[in-house]
Amino acid sequence: MKILDHTPFQDESGQINPVNRIQGTLKYGFSWFANVEAQKSVMGILNKALERGYVLVRNKELGVSGIVVPLVLIGSAGMYLINVTPLKGFYEARGNEWGTITNGRFQPVPPEKNIIAITERLARVLEVYYKRQDITLPAMVEPVLIASDPGLHLTTTRPAVRVVQSDAIERFAANLQASRIVMNAQQVNDLADHLITPRSAKQQDAPPPPAEDDPYAVQDETPFQMEPSRLQIILNAPKSDALIDTSQNSDIGFAFEEVRAAEPTVLVTNPPANVAQKAAPKRILGMTVMQVVFLAVMALIELCILLGGAWYIISQSQP
């Protein structure tokens, strides 16, 4: 299985250092790191069970929308949007609802923590993402929720997504191998390529790019390296042909954590030339001012703890 890893804040070896872990937590939420680690265990099982011909894309942002899909598995059996949860405890999935079991009673969680609904919506957004590139998928994207921890005790009643518990991940992979073939190797590679490097329908119908001596050639060949801070300006621009209209899915964001409110829009086209660029936020050593302040506060707290410990040791050693 080929793995294309786009996880933010990790180094080339796939590790996340303490500073990057804090940055990721500030951006994506407190359980972001736990979800990233949970993905690793699931990826290891899938990598062993699935043969060649499958591609797994991890934590890829869709265009410049800010929407990140956790795991996208593409293979002969179809395309699967996989959301991995490290939750423990007693939970129940009822249709499109997700909740805890307390004293034998079902307690629905708030909408922003409903991982069943989030997983299903991300699958639908992924479909529209391809549609905006004028690509017809051979089958619908199937949403899958996988539990990485055996401590999750889950009961299901006709859940809206496929639910796979930790002891059934290998069986899930085996079922994929035995499923009806809906895509050949070329289609798998093409869909993975369009997920990594999206092209709008207009761009695919456009003539070949200009020669290298054209001063605008580089800009036209890399239309997706826009800062998220420019998203609102672009959304307000007229005649955009690559916007996802998901007015009912306004709570879709990064699928790792309590989903932050985000613009439910995927943009895969160049902004108009007359749109002014919004100034990027000021950064210090690659971090925003708020992140620097957070690190400074954490360092001050740690210093106080160390000084308090030193004072205690010295006071205890004196007669």
SULBEL-V641076 format. One line per field, one symbol per residue. ss: DSSP state (H for helix, E for strand, L for the rest). psi: psi as a letter, one per 30 degrees, with the letter a starting at -180 (. if undefined). burial: b if it has 9 or more other C-alpha atoms within 8 Angstrom, else e. A space follows every 10 residues. Layout:
# SULBEL-V641076
ss=???
psi=???
burial=???
This chain:
# SULBEL-V641076
ss=LEEEELLLLL LLLLLLLHHH HHHHHHHHLL LHHHHHHHHH HHHHHHHHHL LLLLEEEEEE ELLLLLLEEE EEEEELLEEE EEEEELLLEE EEEELLEEEE EELLEEEELL HHHLHHHHHH HHHHHHHHHH HLLLLLLLLL LEEEEEELLL LEEEEEELLL LEEELHHHHH HHHHHHHHLL LLLLHHHHHH HHHHHHLLLL HHHHHLLLLL LLLLLLHHHH HLLLLLLHHH HHHHHLLLLL LLLLLLLLLL LLLLLLLLLL LLLLLLLLLL LLLLLLLLLL LLEELLEEHH HHHHHHHHHH HHHHHHHHHH HHHHHHHLL
psi=kkkjkgklgl afggljleee eeeeeeeflf geeeeeeeee eeeeeeeefk alfkkjkkhk kjbgffkkkd kjkkaffakk jkkkkgllaj lkjjcglkll jjhgkkjkll efgjfeeeee eeeeeeeeee efghkjkflk kkkkkkkfkf fjjkkkjilf lkkjleggee eeeeeeeflk kfkleeeeee eeefeeikkl eeefflllll lffkfgeeee figghkkfff eeeeefklhk ghkkjiffhf gkbkgeajkl kljhkkkhlk lkfgkkkkkk kkkjhgllee eeeeeeeeee eeeeeeeeee eeeeeffk.
burial=beeeeeeebb eeeeebeeeb bebbbbebbe bbbebbebbe bbeebbbebb eebbbbbbbb bbbbbbbbbb bbbbbbbbbb bbbbbbbbeb bbbbebbbbb beeeebeebe eebbebbbbb bbbbbbbbbb bbbeeeeeee bbbbbbbbbb ebbbeeeebb bbebbbeebb ebbbeeeeee ebbbbeebbe bbbbbeebbb beeeeeeeee eeeeeebeeb eebbeeeeeb bebbbebeeb ebbbebeeeb bbbbbbbebb ebbbbbbbbe eeeebeeeee eeeeeebbbe bbeeeeeeee eeeeeeeeee eeeeeeeee
